[in-house]
Amino acid sequence: MSLNCPFCHSTDIMIVEANIQQANSTLSNLASPTALGALGTTVAKSLNLPPIVGGIAGAVLGGLFNSFTEQSTPSQKSLCFCHNCYQKFPIQYLN
């Protein structure tokens, strides 16, 4: 079986493994323990509560949110890399 690059048709390719991350990084950053801790501190100050109480509550809620939305292990995907044209492509594109 001949393994050819679909872009330049070179045979100088290598199969590599890649970790695929989910694209929910913006949501994770907004609901991080640090961000929710700061928000909790601000809310606690406006309610005349000790700021440390709001900070701890926000950090705990942020940690819980991250533990439910975070993937335990990133998925593995086989990719090919062409040493001639430097393109990466899924293994299904091989001829």
N, C-alpha and C positions, 0 to 999 in steps of 0.2 A: 504494500500500500504506500503510495507516494503522498507525503505531507507537504502541500504547497500553500504558501500564503495567498489569501484571496485578493490581496491588494497588488502585490508585485510579482506573484507567482514564484517566489524564491523558495528553495528547499531548506534554507538556513533558519529554521524556526525552533523554538523551545517551548515546552509545556510548563506552565508555572501555576501555582495555587495562589489564590487571592482571598483575603477575608473581606466579605461584603458587609458594610455597616448599613443600618437602617437610616433613612433620611429624616428622622424625627429629632435631629440635634437642636433645632430652634426651640421646639417645645420643651425639650429636656433642659435647655439653658434657662428658659423662662421659669420653669418650675423646679429649679435646682434648690437644694437645701439652703444655700447661701442667699439666693434671691428671695425665697419665701421667708427666711429668717429676718432679712432686712425689712421686708413688707410687714411681717408680724411685729417687729419693733415699732414701726411707724404707726400701725393700727393700735397697738397697746398704748402708745403715748397719747393718741387722740382720745382714747377711752379712759384716760387717767389711771392706767394700770402700770405696774413696773415694766419697763421696756424689756427686761430680761425674760419675763414670762412670754411676751409676744415673740421674742426671738427664738426661744426654745420651741414654742409651739409651731412656729413657721418652719424651723429646721426639721422637726419631726415629721410634719406633713410633707415637706419636700423629699425627705428620705423615703417615706412610704410611697409617694408618687413615683419616684425613680425606681423603686424595687418592683413595682407592678408594671411599669412601662418598659423597663430595660430588658433587652434580650440577654439570656444567660450565656449563650455562645454565639459568636458571629458565624454566619453560614459560609461554607467553603465553596468556591466556584473555580473550576478549571479554566484557565485562560492560556492562550498561546501568544508568544512574543516573537516577532520577526526581527532577526538581526540585520536584515538588509534595509527595510524601510522603517523600522522602529515602531511598528503598529502593534497594538494589543487587540486581540479579538477572541470571542468564545470558541471553544474547541469544536462546536457544531459547524463552524464555517470552513473547516478543513476540507479540501477536495480529495 
